Amino acid sequence: GGALGWSRRPTDVVDVARPHERTARESDMTAAAFSAAHAAGDAAPMDLVPHAKSAGVPEKKSAADSAADAATAARDKSKNDAKHGKKSKTTKDDSKGERDDDDTRDAKLSPVERCEKRIRAAKRATRSELSVSGGEWSKNGYAFNPDVLSTANLGDDVPRISAKEVSVREFRERFENPRLPCIITDAMDHWPAMKTWTYDGFLSRFGNQKFKVGADDDGYAVRLKFAHIHHYVTCTNENSPGKVTAESDDSPLYIFDGSFGDKDGSKPLLDDYDVPAYFKEDLFGVAGEKRRPPYRWVVIGPPRSGSSVHIDPLATSAWNALISGKKRWCLFPPTRGLTKPDLKPKGIGLDGESVTWFRKMYPKTRSHEWRFEKNFPTPLDVVQNPGEIMYVPDGWWHAVLNLEHTVAVTQNVVGSGRFDKVWRMTKRGRPKMSARWLEKLKEKRTDLAAIALQQPRRGFESADEKTSSSSSSSSSEESSDSEDLYEYKPDAVRDERPAVCDAVLREMAAAREKRRAAEARAAARARARREAEKGSTKTSGEKNRAVSGTKSGSESRDSVPGESRPDGAKSPKSPKSPKSPKTKKRTRDVEMADA
């Protein structure tokens, strides 16, 4: 009952009144009840509220029914989106519910099955064009081809120097200022990383820490726990229920993480190494850690992983310190006309992976056409060993292939000798950051700030520069400017190297020689045919001239224009050829031009 003693109407009593009479009576009762309840300050009884259907308004659903309908609609929409390849948009509550469902399903899986589930998801995210379950990650069979990681007949073209023997000043004069690469030894022996940076060491210290292994189609980072990465790179397919390990992948996943120094979980890695003396001057550091572009990465990868050909961004140089394993490097000096389309052409099956570039594009850079027809330099080859630091100057195209399980750390640096170019590139590529950088330079390096202020907005020296907005050294697409281009002349040792370096090059050389021989034979046949046609034409022309000469001689003897014939009549004069109307026009044009 309510405040006025309202009682419920028995549910078992059937109202037999006519519909319009029942509706009118209920409406009158409801109006009276609402008036009385309002006067008493109480709510009207629910039994006296008109039925929705009888009142002609939509029936109000309960909260449970609304939630069920919403769930059904969301499920139908997700099915429709999946059918048409669309990404579903979920709210935080929906995504939380989905995560809870995933956690519930994952709880039924074993630890290894959960680990491999995460690995499969990372593979799909980083390379969505490949089917994981369909075996497309190993479709080329690179893991079972010994030539892929072969270094037979590979040159050692980059000089090595010892950090104990070469001073900082000498290094700048010999390598930094002329922009020449080199390998530095005896500079890492005291690093704690030389003992602790192993796969098992990372597993014990950072097993639950996530590291970046790639990016998805939208550019977002894809990360995996190191425990999952350890399983991926160390287990074999025989020990893997889902066979998702790196053992058979053409181009396996690998760590290329630039945020390890900013996270509490992985920040202790900064204490395991120090910057070599040659690279202590880092002008981007003046802007501050939060303002400067990304500049350091920890790199951990299995065989056949690596970075495809690229140039480091913003005209920065780079050093790469190898803790363990071996890396193969291929470097191209800055050369006029050598651009990305030349090194990464379309139509030869390149997919952005390092191993594919070395298999399909590298042999072309050793060909006769590359060097003598296109006038491009042959690459510099070198294998980096553990405990060595590779120095890559700015503007050098380079590609890296891991020959073994490798662990390394790399940083991009800016020195005073290349500040002018770096400033131009940064001012165009990162205008806001460059403005803050200039303010810091005015406080700490007034000499460089003066250089920056004196540079024109867009001068001749920067006419050919192209700026990349990429912050990762493995994806930059810059080209050198005109003032930094020079002709590279290989030394005598490189000229004496064999023309091929592996089975692929030998096959290409044989096919090329066969093609050239066929072209030479075809050219010889065409030349002989042209000479034969020329000779026959000459013979027929001489005969025609002889015949025409005989006829003209007889005609001239018979009748000469303007002379008397024996019979006393004059021979007719030869008619004058009418002058072309264009002749007068051309004459007038010449006279007007002379005037």
PyMOL commands that set and color helices and strands:
alter all, ss='L'
color gray80, all
select helices_A, chain A and resi 19-40+46-48+52-55+63-83+92-107+111-126+136-138+142-144+146-149+168-176+193-196+199-206+226-234+237-239+260-262+267-272+277-279+283-287+313-315+340-343+354-360+362-366+368-373+416-429+431-444+446-454+460-462+482-484+492-495+503-558+581-594
alter helices_A, ss='H'
color red, helices_A
select strands_A, chain A and resi 160-162+182-185+210-215+221-225+255-257+296-301+306-310+317-324+327-332+380-384+389-392+397-402+406-413
alter strands_A, ss='S'
color yellow, strands_A
deselect
rebuild
show_as cartoon
